[in-house]
Amino acid sequence: MARIALIHPQYLVTGGAEAVSLNAIEALQDEHSLTLFTNHEPQFDSLNDYYDTAVDPNRVSVRTPPIASHYVDRFGAQNGLLLYALLNRYVRRYLDAFDLVVGTYNELACEIPSVLYLHHPLYDVSNQHLDPRSNQGARYYYKRLSRSIAGVSNATMNHPSTTLLTNSDWMAENIKDVYGTRPRTVYPPIETSAFAPPPIEEQSRGFVSAGRVSKDKQLLRSIEILQRVRNRGHDITLHIAGPLPNTEYADRVRVAASRHAFVTIEGRLSRDELVSLIERNRYAIHGKDYEHFGIVVGEFIAGGALPFVPNTGGQCEILDQNDALLYESTDDAVETIDHVLSSPEFELSLREELPSVDEEYGQSRFRREICDVVSTAL
């Protein structure tokens, strides 16, 4: 039984990084002694419900820096990059007590063997596809300062005792461009057990878009695409599921939806409600360009919704680079979707070509891979 220090900044948001972290903890908790370093006390009961995990709080010791925990309680996840860098420094005081570090949120500077799961190069200031704001004014200096505080460098990332993992082959190449070494791809865990889609003839001719309503999700573009598809004679609807923050872009999405009767804003849904929404609709559209991986795209497939996504990023790998489901632009998306919806036979053939999400991207597969990687690192 090894003594493992797990590091993750906080669990106040719901995303792929948190799915990776919780599934990694569950995978390791029976065989190893685990201590989780984080900036805010996690609520494992609710997290287990959301991610369909079974983390046992009695098997995980949690340590939070007092000042960071107080700050997060008061201000939420603001200044998360700086807090994560400070957490990195805090953890290094205690590494003599551990055999291995497992970091589930991007770069860390460690002085003992480590397994680091990089969702994207957190401190990079050069790649506009990964962070459009990375070299803009204060953001540039904020990243450089945080990286310096954390102690992350090319040398720490290329240390012989450091094992790097990432979420897609596309991201692996981006990380190689930044740090000069290519991580191993371990696809994030997609929770599939809740999905039991009905036969296609029982589904509505609707599209689902899921995720936080933000500019990078390109909801306005998706609305335009599907309006133009409707103009070609397809009686389709769009359901937008996800939190709408108090932002100018979210307001624009609300206005656009109010002007199109075929668009419904579902807002924030529970996990069960989201699963049901996906299962009730035949199609899905994802608007984010340069998606790191795209867990939601796998969930669409598991729920029986045929997804159309931009031809950029790791999400293309989930669809096995199938050009019939990928689009380059608004015009191309209209042509692509129209072509599929106009031919039931072609649509059926595309559905038959979709991957088995559970086998290729499921939770059990992920947990096995993590255990293998940790065993090798130890």
N, C-alpha and C positions, 0 to 999 in steps of 0.2 A: 504494500500500500504506500503510494507516494504522497508527499505533502505538496499540494498544488495551490498556488495563488491565482485565483480568477480575477480578472479586472474588466469592469464595464462601468461607464460613467454614471448612468442612471436609467431608470425604467419608467420615466414619466411620459414618454411617447411610445406609440405602438408602431413598430416597423420591423424590417428585415433583420436589423442588427440585434434587436431584442429577441426575435425568434431564434437566431443563431445562439445567443447567449444562454437562453433558458434550455434549449435542447442540448447544448454542450454540458451544462450543469447536470441535467438528468442523465446523460450518457456516462458521466464520470463519477457520480455520487456514490455508487455502490462499491466501487473498487478503490477509491482514493479518499484521502482526507482533504476537504475543500475549505478554503477561506476566500470569501468574495469581498474584494475591495471595491467600493462604489461610493458615489457622492450623496446617495439618498437611500434610506432604508426601503428595500423592495417589498411590495405586498404580494407574496408568492401565491396566496389563494386566488386572488383575482387574475394574476398573470397566468397561472395554470389554466384557469377557465378559458381565458382568451386564446391562448396558444396551444391548447390541448396538450399540455405537458404535465409532468408529475414530479416536479421538484419538491423534495422533502426538506422543509426548513430545519428539521432536526439534524440533517446531514451536512448543512452548509453554515459555517460560521461567517457572520457578516461584520465587516469593519468599515466605518465611515469616518472620514476626517471631520471633527466637530464643526469647524468653521464652514466647511463646504456644505454640510448637511443643513446648518442654520440658514445659509444663503439660499439654497435651493428651496427650503420651506417658505422663505419670504418672497423670492423673486422667480421661482420656477426654473426653467432651463436656460435662462439668459446667461450670456458669456460662457456657454458650455465648452467652447474650445479651450479657453483659459483654465477653467475648472478641471478639465480633463488633464491638461498639462501639469497642473498642481497635484492632481491625484497621482500621476506618474512619479513625481518627486517624492510624494508621501509614501508610496508603496516601497520605494527603494530602501527605505530605512529598515524594512522588515524582511528583506529577501533572504537573509542568512538562514531563516527558519524554514525555507521551502526548497523543494527539489526542482520545481518547474513553474513557470508562469504560463498561463493560458489567457491571452487577451482576446476579447471578442469584439473589440471596437477599434480597429485601425492601429496606427503606429504606437509603439511603446519603446522606451529605452530601458533595457533590463540588463542586469549584471549576472544572471544565471540563465541556463537554457530556457528557451521560450517558444511557444507556438502562438503566432499572431495572425488573427483573421482580419484581413484588410478589405473593407467594403469599398473604399476609395482612398487615394493618398490624401490624408487629412490636412497635412501641412504644406502641400504643394501649392505653388503660386504661379504655375506656368500653363496649366491645361484648362483652357476656357470651356471645353466640353464638360469637364467634371465640376467646375465651379466658375460660372461666368463672372463672379465678382472677385476672383482670386487676386487680380493685380490692380484692383481699383482702390486708390487712395488708402484710407485707413485700414481697409480689409487686408491689404498686402502686409502692412506693418504689424497688424494684429496677429496674423498667421506666423510671421517671422518671430515675433516675441514669444508666442506660445510654443513654437518649436524649440526655441532656445531654452525656455524654462523646462520643458519636458526632457531635453537632452537628446532628442532624436536627431540622428545624422545618417548619412550614407553608410558610415562605418558600423553603426549599431544595427542598421537594417540588413547589412550584409555579413554580420558576424556568423562564424561557422556554427554556433550553437542556437541560432535563430531559425525557426521554420516558419515560412510565410505561406499563408493560404489566402485565397480570394474567391469571389462569388461567380466569376464567369471568365471564359477565355479572353473575352474582349477586355475586361478589367485587368487581367493578368498582363496583357501587353502594355496597357497604360502605366501600370506600376513598374514594369520593366523599364519604360522610358524615363521614369522619375528616379528610380533607385538602382537601376542596372542589373537587377535580378528578377527572374520571372517566378511568381508564386505558383504553387499548385492550386488548381481549381477544385474547390469542394463546394458544389452548389448548395445554397441555403435550403433549409427544410421547409417544404410546403405541406401544410396540414390538409389532408384530404379526407379524413375519416368522416367528417360531417356531411360531405357531399353525396347525394344520391339522386342525380338528375332524372327527370321523367323522360319518356320517349319524346323525340323531337316534335311529333305532331301535337303534343300536349303543351308545348312551350309557345309563348307569344312571339310575334315577329318584332321583338324589342332588342335594343342595345343597352348594355350596362357600362358605365364608367365608374370606377371605384378608386377612392383615395382622397386625401386632403385636397380641397379646392385651392390650388395655387397656380401661379403663372407658368411654372415649368410643366404642369400637367396639360396645358394647351386646351382647356375646355372650350374656349371660344372657337378654336379651329375645329374641334370635334363637332360642335353644333353646326357650323357652316358645312362641314363635310356631309353630315347626315341630312341637312336640309336640301342640299343639292342632290343627294341620292333619292330623297322623297320626290323631288321634281322630275325624276325619271320614272315615276310611277310605282315606287315601292312604299307601301303603307307601313312604315316602321316608326318606332318610338325610341326615346332616349331617357334612361334613368340615371341621374347623377347622384351617386352615393358617397358621402364623405363629409367631414366637418367643413363648415364655411367660416373661416376666420373673419375678423373685422378688418378687411383690407379693401383697397380700391379695386383689385382684380376680382375678388369674390363678389363685390357689388356689381361689377360689369357682367359677371356670369348670371347673377340673379336677374338683372334687367334683360339680358338676352333670352333667358328661359321664359320670362313673362311674355315675351313677344312671339314665342313659338309654342303652339298648343301641344306639339308632340313631345316637348321636353318637360320632364318632372324632376324637380330637385328633391331627393329623398332625405338629404342631410345626413347627420351622423346616425349610423345604425348599429345595433348590437351585432355580435358575431352571428347569431342565429338568423337575424333579419337579413344580413348581407348574404348569407348562404342561400336563403330562400329566394332572394331577389335574383341572384345569378341563375339559380336553377329554373326560374320561371321564364327566362328569356333565352332566345336562341343565339344571340350574338353579343359581342363586347367590343369596345373600342378603347385603346389606351393611347394617350396623346403625348407622353413624355419622350422627348428625344434624348439619346445617350443615356438611357436607363441602365443603371449598374447591373442589375439582374432582372428584376421584375417578378416578385413573388405573386403579385396579383394576376399576372398573365397566366401563370400555372394554375391559380385558383379558378380562373375563368374556364380553363380546359376541364379541370376536375368537376366543375359544376355544369358542364354541358353547353357552355357558351363559346361559340367559335370566335376567337379574338383577331382583331386587326390592329397592328402595331407599327410604329415607325421603323424603318429599316436602318436603325442605329442601335448600338449598345448591346448588352448581354441578353436582352429580351428576344433577340433573333435566334439565339441558341435554343431557347425553349421550344420554338417553332421549327427547329431543324432547318433554319434558313429558307423556309418555304416562301418563295416569292409571291405566291398567290394570296398570302396573308400579310404581306409587308408593303408599306407605302413610303414613297420618297417625298411627297409634297401633298398639298390639299387636292390639287387636280388629280394626281395619281391615286390618292385614296378614294376619290369618287369613282374613278374607273375600276379600281380593284374591287371595291365593295359591290358596285353595280354588276360586275361580271359574275361574282359568286351568287348574289341574290337572284340573278336572272336564270340560273341553271341549277335546279334542285339536284341533278345527277352529279354535277361538279362539286356542289356543296357537300354532298354525301361522301364523295371520294376524299375531300379534304378532311372531313371528320375522321375517316378511317385511317388517315395518315398521321393524326395527332399522336404525340408520345403518350406512354403510360406515365402519368405524373407521379403516381405513388412509387413506381419502381425506379424511375430515373431521378426524381426530385423529392421524394417523400421523407418523412421524419426518421423512420427506421434506417433508411439508407444513410442519412446524414450522421446519425449517432454512431453507426458502425464505422464510418470513415473517421470521425473525430477520435474514437477510441483507438483506431489503428495508428493515426498520426501521433497521438500522445504516447502510445506504447513505444513507437520508434524513437520519439524524442527523448524518452526516459532511458 
